[in-house]
Amino acid sequence: MRERVGRADKGLIITTSTFTADAHREATRDGAPAIDLVDGETLCELLRDLKLGVTTRLVPEIDIEEGFFRGI
Protein backbone atom coordinates (compact mmCIF):
# COMPACT_ATOMS: atom_id res chain seq x y z
CA MET A 1 0.00 0.00 0.00
CA ARG A 2 1.28 3.45 -0.94
CA GLU A 3 1.93 5.96 1.83
CA ARG A 4 -0.03 9.19 1.41
CA VAL A 5 1.44 12.62 1.96
CA GLY A 6 -1.28 14.99 3.12
CA ARG A 7 -4.64 14.31 1.51
CA ALA A 8 -3.68 14.44 -2.16
CA ASP A 9 -2.89 11.58 -4.49
CA LYS A 10 -1.93 13.83 -7.39
CA GLY A 11 -1.28 17.50 -8.10
CA LEU A 12 -1.64 19.89 -11.02
CA ILE A 13 0.20 23.17 -11.47
CA ILE A 14 -0.57 25.43 -14.44
CA THR A 15 1.44 28.47 -15.51
CA THR A 16 1.39 30.80 -18.49
CA SER A 17 5.19 30.73 -18.34
CA THR A 18 7.58 27.76 -18.17
CA PHE A 19 8.91 25.44 -15.46
CA THR A 20 12.53 25.10 -14.43
CA ALA A 21 14.41 21.81 -14.57
CA ASP A 22 14.26 21.75 -10.75
CA ALA A 23 10.47 22.05 -10.87
CA HIS A 24 10.27 19.10 -13.29
CA ARG A 25 12.51 17.02 -11.02
CA GLU A 26 10.44 17.86 -7.93
CA ALA A 27 7.20 17.06 -9.76
CA THR A 28 8.42 13.52 -10.44
CA ARG A 29 10.37 12.92 -7.23
CA ASP A 30 10.22 9.35 -5.92
CA GLY A 31 8.06 8.93 -2.84
CA ALA A 32 5.96 12.06 -3.42
CA PRO A 33 2.55 12.27 -5.11
CA ALA A 34 2.87 12.94 -8.83
CA ILE A 35 2.42 16.53 -9.95
CA ASP A 36 1.42 17.32 -13.53
CA LEU A 37 3.03 20.52 -14.83
CA VAL A 38 1.24 22.42 -17.61
CA ASP A 39 3.26 25.29 -19.08
CA GLY A 40 1.94 28.18 -21.18
CA GLU A 41 2.53 26.52 -24.54
CA THR A 42 0.81 23.30 -23.46
CA LEU A 43 -2.05 25.30 -21.92
CA CYS A 44 -2.61 27.13 -25.22
CA GLU A 45 -2.59 23.84 -27.12
CA LEU A 46 -5.11 22.30 -24.71
CA LEU A 47 -7.44 25.31 -24.93
CA ARG A 48 -7.20 25.27 -28.73
CA ASP A 49 -7.72 21.50 -29.04
CA LEU A 50 -10.68 21.52 -26.63
CA LYS A 51 -12.09 24.76 -28.09
CA LEU A 52 -12.32 26.33 -24.64
CA GLY A 53 -12.47 30.13 -24.70
CA VAL A 54 -10.36 30.53 -27.82
CA THR A 55 -11.00 31.04 -31.52
CA THR A 56 -8.60 29.78 -34.16
CA ARG A 57 -8.25 31.66 -37.43
CA LEU A 58 -5.98 31.19 -40.39
CA VAL A 59 -3.95 34.23 -41.36
CA PRO A 60 -2.66 34.40 -44.94
CA GLU A 61 1.10 34.52 -45.38
CA ILE A 62 2.27 37.10 -47.90
CA ASP A 63 5.60 36.96 -49.72
CA ILE A 64 6.86 40.07 -51.49
CA GLU A 65 8.20 39.65 -55.03
CA GLU A 66 11.00 42.19 -54.88
CA GLY A 67 11.68 42.00 -58.65
CA PHE A 68 8.21 43.33 -59.38
CA PHE A 69 8.91 46.54 -57.47
CA ARG A 70 12.38 47.22 -58.89
CA GLY A 71 10.95 48.63 -62.12
CA ILE A 72 8.67 51.12 -60.36
Rosetta constraint file for C-alpha pairs under 8 A:
AtomPair CA 4 CA 8 HARMONIC 7.32 0.50
AtomPair CA 4 CA 9 HARMONIC 6.98 0.50
AtomPair CA 4 CA 33 HARMONIC 7.66 0.50
AtomPair CA 5 CA 9 HARMONIC 7.84 0.50
AtomPair CA 5 CA 32 HARMONIC 7.04 0.50
AtomPair CA 5 CA 33 HARMONIC 7.16 0.50
AtomPair CA 8 CA 33 HARMONIC 7.22 0.50
AtomPair CA 9 CA 33 HARMONIC 5.51 0.50
AtomPair CA 9 CA 34 HARMONIC 7.34 0.50
AtomPair CA 10 CA 33 HARMONIC 5.26 0.50
AtomPair CA 10 CA 34 HARMONIC 5.09 0.50
AtomPair CA 10 CA 35 HARMONIC 5.72 0.50
AtomPair CA 10 CA 36 HARMONIC 7.82 0.50
AtomPair CA 11 CA 33 HARMONIC 7.13 0.50
AtomPair CA 11 CA 34 HARMONIC 6.20 0.50
AtomPair CA 11 CA 35 HARMONIC 4.24 0.50
AtomPair CA 11 CA 36 HARMONIC 6.07 0.50
AtomPair CA 12 CA 35 HARMONIC 5.38 0.50
AtomPair CA 12 CA 36 HARMONIC 4.72 0.50
AtomPair CA 12 CA 37 HARMONIC 6.06 0.50
AtomPair CA 12 CA 38 HARMONIC 7.62 0.50
AtomPair CA 13 CA 35 HARMONIC 7.16 0.50
AtomPair CA 13 CA 36 HARMONIC 6.32 0.50
AtomPair CA 13 CA 37 HARMONIC 5.13 0.50
AtomPair CA 13 CA 38 HARMONIC 6.27 0.50
AtomPair CA 14 CA 37 HARMONIC 6.10 0.50
AtomPair CA 14 CA 38 HARMONIC 4.73 0.50
AtomPair CA 14 CA 39 HARMONIC 6.02 0.50
AtomPair CA 14 CA 40 HARMONIC 7.70 0.50
AtomPair CA 14 CA 43 HARMONIC 7.63 0.50
AtomPair CA 15 CA 38 HARMONIC 6.40 0.50
AtomPair CA 15 CA 39 HARMONIC 5.12 0.50
AtomPair CA 15 CA 40 HARMONIC 5.70 0.50
AtomPair CA 15 CA 43 HARMONIC 7.96 0.50
AtomPair CA 16 CA 39 HARMONIC 5.84 0.50
AtomPair CA 16 CA 40 HARMONIC 3.80 0.50
AtomPair CA 16 CA 41 HARMONIC 7.49 0.50
AtomPair CA 16 CA 43 HARMONIC 7.33 0.50
AtomPair CA 17 CA 39 HARMONIC 5.82 0.50
AtomPair CA 17 CA 40 HARMONIC 5.01 0.50
AtomPair CA 17 CA 41 HARMONIC 7.95 0.50
AtomPair CA 18 CA 39 HARMONIC 5.06 0.50
AtomPair CA 18 CA 40 HARMONIC 6.41 0.50
AtomPair CA 19 CA 23 HARMONIC 5.91 0.50
AtomPair CA 19 CA 24 HARMONIC 6.84 0.50
AtomPair CA 19 CA 37 HARMONIC 7.69 0.50
AtomPair CA 19 CA 39 HARMONIC 6.71 0.50
AtomPair CA 20 CA 24 HARMONIC 6.51 0.50
AtomPair CA 21 CA 25 HARMONIC 6.26 0.50
AtomPair CA 22 CA 26 HARMONIC 6.14 0.50
AtomPair CA 23 CA 27 HARMONIC 6.07 0.50
AtomPair CA 24 CA 28 HARMONIC 6.54 0.50
AtomPair CA 24 CA 37 HARMONIC 7.54 0.50
AtomPair CA 25 CA 29 HARMONIC 5.98 0.50
AtomPair CA 27 CA 34 HARMONIC 6.05 0.50
AtomPair CA 27 CA 35 HARMONIC 4.82 0.50
AtomPair CA 27 CA 36 HARMONIC 6.91 0.50
AtomPair CA 27 CA 37 HARMONIC 7.43 0.50
AtomPair CA 28 CA 32 HARMONIC 7.58 0.50
AtomPair CA 28 CA 34 HARMONIC 5.81 0.50
AtomPair CA 28 CA 35 HARMONIC 6.73 0.50
AtomPair CA 29 CA 34 HARMONIC 7.68 0.50
AtomPair CA 38 CA 42 HARMONIC 5.93 0.50
AtomPair CA 38 CA 43 HARMONIC 6.14 0.50
AtomPair CA 39 CA 43 HARMONIC 6.02 0.50
AtomPair CA 40 CA 44 HARMONIC 6.18 0.50
AtomPair CA 41 CA 45 HARMONIC 6.33 0.50
AtomPair CA 42 CA 46 HARMONIC 6.13 0.50
AtomPair CA 43 CA 47 HARMONIC 6.18 0.50
AtomPair CA 44 CA 48 HARMONIC 6.07 0.50
AtomPair CA 45 CA 49 HARMONIC 5.96 0.50
AtomPair CA 46 CA 50 HARMONIC 5.94 0.50
AtomPair CA 47 CA 51 HARMONIC 5.65 0.50
AtomPair CA 47 CA 52 HARMONIC 4.99 0.50
AtomPair CA 47 CA 53 HARMONIC 6.97 0.50
AtomPair CA 47 CA 54 HARMONIC 6.65 0.50
AtomPair CA 48 CA 52 HARMONIC 6.64 0.50
AtomPair CA 48 CA 54 HARMONIC 6.20 0.50
AtomPair CA 48 CA 55 HARMONIC 7.45 0.50
AtomPair CA 48 CA 56 HARMONIC 7.20 0.50
AtomPair CA 51 CA 55 HARMONIC 7.24 0.50
AtomPair CA 65 CA 69 HARMONIC 7.34 0.50
AtomPair CA 66 CA 70 HARMONIC 6.58 0.50
AtomPair CA 67 CA 71 HARMONIC 7.52 0.50
AtomPair CA 68 CA 72 HARMONIC 7.87 0.50
